[in-house]
């Protein structure tokens, strides 16, 4: 039974080095068509720009996980969400990490001003995807949301933007799928 607490690091790795881990990924797009990304401050993948997200806890409904992650990672409350598709992360298991499978949700309505948690060193609203970024998420956003992925351009970046921490993640692959609109998750 879930006690509502995240796993300890030891518990996390003892489980998720053996089985896939279900996550939710949040896609927030502002009125100017920019997508919100945060920069990881914690391992693994420290220094990468990414979609805010988190692990679905045992017995937690997926839509509740979306609301919890939005609240804890971004300090916002969610309204309507739309299921976009899934993202697999072969870069993780190819590098000896875990095997996350992310369910990507577009957050159509939210309230509050976005403020990131300690898990992020920066946040920004982007028209074009920055580097370094998870290849899997970049490709997903390009295919599902028509974002440009070649040039780093941000407006309103807050926090650490240390170019020395950028790493090369070429050749790691991605998998994404966009569900037809009729396949949306119920609100």
C-alpha distance (Angstrom), angle and dihedral (degrees) to the residues before:
residue distance angle dihedral
X1 . . .
X2 3.79 . .
X3 3.79 115.3 .
X4 3.81 91.2 -165.6
X5 3.80 93.3 -108.3
X6 3.80 126.0 116.9
X7 3.79 117.8 -112.1
X8 3.77 120.5 -93.8
X9 3.81 114.0 -107.0
X10 3.81 90.5 -105.3
X11 3.83 92.4 50.8
X12 3.81 91.3 45.1
X13 3.81 94.8 54.7
X14 3.82 94.9 40.0
X15 3.82 88.7 58.2
X16 3.80 105.8 31.9
X17 3.79 97.6 47.2
X18 3.82 84.8 66.2
X19 3.80 106.8 37.8
X20 3.82 138.0 28.6
X21 3.80 116.6 -88.1
X22 3.81 119.8 -137.7
X23 3.80 114.8 -137.7
X24 3.79 137.6 172.7
X25 3.81 120.5 -133.2
X26 3.81 119.4 -159.1
X27 3.80 121.6 -142.8
X28 3.81 110.7 -166.1
X29 3.80 116.4 179.1
X30 3.80 119.5 -172.1
X31 3.82 128.7 -144.3
X32 3.83 90.6 -88.0
X33 3.82 92.0 56.5
X34 3.82 94.9 -105.7
X35 3.80 121.7 142.0
X36 3.80 121.2 -135.5
X37 3.80 116.2 -121.7
X38 3.77 130.4 174.6
X39 3.79 128.7 -155.8
X40 3.81 115.2 -125.1
X41 3.79 114.9 -117.6
X42 3.80 94.7 -178.8
X43 3.81 134.1 60.1
X44 2.91 138.5 -66.8
X45 3.81 102.2 55.0
X46 3.81 94.9 5.2
X47 3.81 110.4 -177.7
X48 3.81 96.7 25.0
X49 3.79 122.1 123.5
X50 3.79 109.7 -127.3
X51 3.77 146.7 158.5
X52 3.79 111.0 -85.0
X53 3.77 108.5 -103.7
X54 3.76 148.4 136.3
X55 3.78 147.5 -165.1
X56 3.79 119.9 -74.2
X57 3.79 107.5 -121.5
X58 3.79 124.4 -131.9
X59 3.84 111.3 -78.8
X60 3.83 91.5 4.4
X61 3.81 114.5 133.2
X62 3.82 110.0 -123.6
X63 3.82 94.0 -120.9
X64 3.81 88.6 52.3
X65 3.82 88.7 51.8
X66 3.82 89.1 53.8
X67 3.81 90.4 52.6
X68 3.84 92.8 45.2
X69 3.81 93.8 48.9
X70 3.82 91.2 47.4
X71 3.80 89.9 50.9
X72 3.82 98.0 44.0
X73 3.83 99.6 35.7
X74 3.82 100.0 35.4
X75 3.82 107.4 15.1
X76 3.82 92.3 -125.0
X77 3.79 133.8 120.8
X78 3.79 117.7 -129.1
X79 3.77 129.6 -134.1
X80 3.79 121.4 176.9
X81 3.81 118.8 3.1
X82 3.80 131.3 -171.2
X83 3.82 124.4 -150.8
X84 3.83 108.7 -124.8
X85 3.79 102.5 177.5
X86 3.78 141.4 -85.2
X87 3.79 134.6 -66.0
X88 3.80 123.6 -153.5
X89 3.81 119.2 -160.2
X90 3.82 111.7 -146.1
X91 3.82 87.6 163.1
X92 3.80 87.8 71.6
X93 3.78 99.6 52.1
X94 3.81 92.8 37.6
X95 3.80 86.9 58.8
X96 3.82 95.6 47.6
X97 3.79 96.5 -101.1
X98 3.79 126.5 111.9
X99 3.82 132.7 -63.8
X100 3.81 109.5 -110.8
X101 3.79 122.0 -176.2
X102 3.80 110.6 -165.0
X103 3.78 126.0 -154.4
X104 3.82 105.1 -150.6
X105 3.78 118.2 -145.8
X106 3.78 127.3 -175.1
X107 3.78 107.2 -138.9
X108 3.79 102.2 -140.1
X109 3.80 96.2 -178.3
X110 3.77 131.3 25.0
X111 3.77 136.4 160.2
X112 3.77 129.0 -148.4
X113 3.77 133.2 42.2
X114 3.80 115.0 -70.9
X115 3.80 110.6 -108.2
X116 3.79 117.5 167.2
X117 3.79 126.3 -134.8
X118 3.80 127.6 -122.3
X119 3.82 88.1 -86.6
X120 3.83 88.1 76.4
X121 3.80 128.6 60.3
X122 3.83 93.5 -167.0
X123 3.78 144.2 5.4
X124 3.78 132.4 -157.1
X125 3.78 144.1 168.4
X126 3.82 109.7 -124.0
X127 3.80 137.0 -165.5
X128 3.80 89.9 -177.5
X129 3.76 124.7 35.1
X130 3.82 116.7 -104.7
X131 3.78 130.1 -138.6
X132 2.90 133.5 -85.7
X133 3.78 97.3 40.1
X134 3.79 136.5 140.7
X135 3.80 103.9 -82.6
X136 3.79 89.2 -143.7
X137 3.80 93.6 56.2
X138 3.81 93.8 42.3
X139 3.81 91.1 53.4
X140 3.80 91.5 44.9
X141 3.81 92.2 52.4
X142 3.79 91.3 46.4
X143 3.80 93.7 50.7
X144 3.79 99.5 37.2
X145 3.80 103.1 31.7
X146 3.84 102.9 24.6
X147 3.81 95.4 -121.6
X148 3.80 120.9 162.4
X149 3.80 111.5 -115.9
X150 3.81 104.5 -173.8
X151 3.80 107.1 75.6
X152 3.80 130.6 48.8
X153 3.78 108.5 -128.6
X154 3.75 125.0 152.0
X155 3.76 136.4 170.1
X156 3.74 118.4 -160.0
X157 3.80 98.8 12.8
X158 3.78 108.4 174.4
X159 3.80 122.9 -164.8
X160 3.79 137.2 1.8
X161 3.81 119.0 10.2
X162 3.82 100.1 167.5
X163 3.82 107.0 166.2
X164 3.81 90.8 -164.7
X165 3.81 88.9 70.9
X166 3.83 92.9 57.5
X167 3.79 112.0 116.7
X168 3.79 133.1 -168.5
X169 3.82 113.1 -109.1
X170 3.83 99.2 170.9
X171 3.77 121.1 148.6
X172 3.79 97.4 22.5
X173 3.79 96.5 118.0
X174 3.78 133.7 -147.4
X175 3.77 142.3 -137.3
X176 3.76 124.8 -152.5
X177 3.74 138.1 160.1
X178 3.77 132.1 -167.5
X179 3.75 114.3 -147.2
X180 3.82 117.7 -140.4
X181 3.83 112.1 -101.4
X182 3.81 91.8 -106.8
X183 3.84 88.9 62.6
X184 3.80 94.2 65.0
X185 3.76 120.4 139.7
X186 3.80 112.7 -107.2
X187 3.80 116.5 -100.3
